[in-house]
Amino acid sequence: MPLSMVSTGKSNVIRKVGGKEETRKFLENLGFVAGGIVTVISTAGGSIIVNIKDSRVAIGKDMANKIMVM
């Protein structure tokens, strides 16, 4: 399921990062790589705040739709 559908406070394992090459590279540089653990902290408006690799990152829902988790 896409990261945008995950419940707040729940940890998930990233399975796949989709999108165009530049989008995948951007997300990879933020720490969104297959096998990584991501936790949704909050959702506000069109943004999702997540905890990944001991950092908090805000991404848009369009980006979150490209990150598949399990």
Residue pairs with C-beta under 8 A, 6 or more apart in sequence:
1 68
1 69
1 70
2 64
2 65
2 66
2 67
2 68
2 69
3 12
3 14
3 38
3 40
3 48
3 50
3 64
3 65
3 67
3 68
3 69
4 48
4 61
4 64
4 65
6 12
6 40
6 69
7 40
8 40
8 41
8 42
8 43
9 39
9 40
9 41
10 39
10 40
11 37
11 38
11 39
12 37
12 38
12 39
12 69
12 70
13 35
13 36
13 37
13 38
13 69
13 70
14 32
14 33
14 34
14 35
14 36
14 37
14 38
14 67
14 68
14 69
15 34
15 68
15 69
15 70
16 34
16 67
16 68
17 24
17 27
17 28
17 32
17 33
17 34
17 66
17 67
17 68
18 24
18 66
18 67
18 68
19 27
19 63
19 66
23 63
23 66
24 66
27 59
27 63
27 66
27 67
30 52
30 57
30 59
31 52
31 53
31 55
31 57
32 38
32 52
32 67
36 52
36 53
37 52
38 50
38 51
38 52
38 67
38 69
39 50
39 51
39 52
40 48
40 49
40 50
41 49
41 50
41 51
41 56
42 48
42 49
43 49
46 60
46 61
47 58
47 59
47 60
47 61
48 58
48 59
48 60
48 61
48 64
49 56
49 57
49 58
50 56
50 57
50 58
50 59
51 57
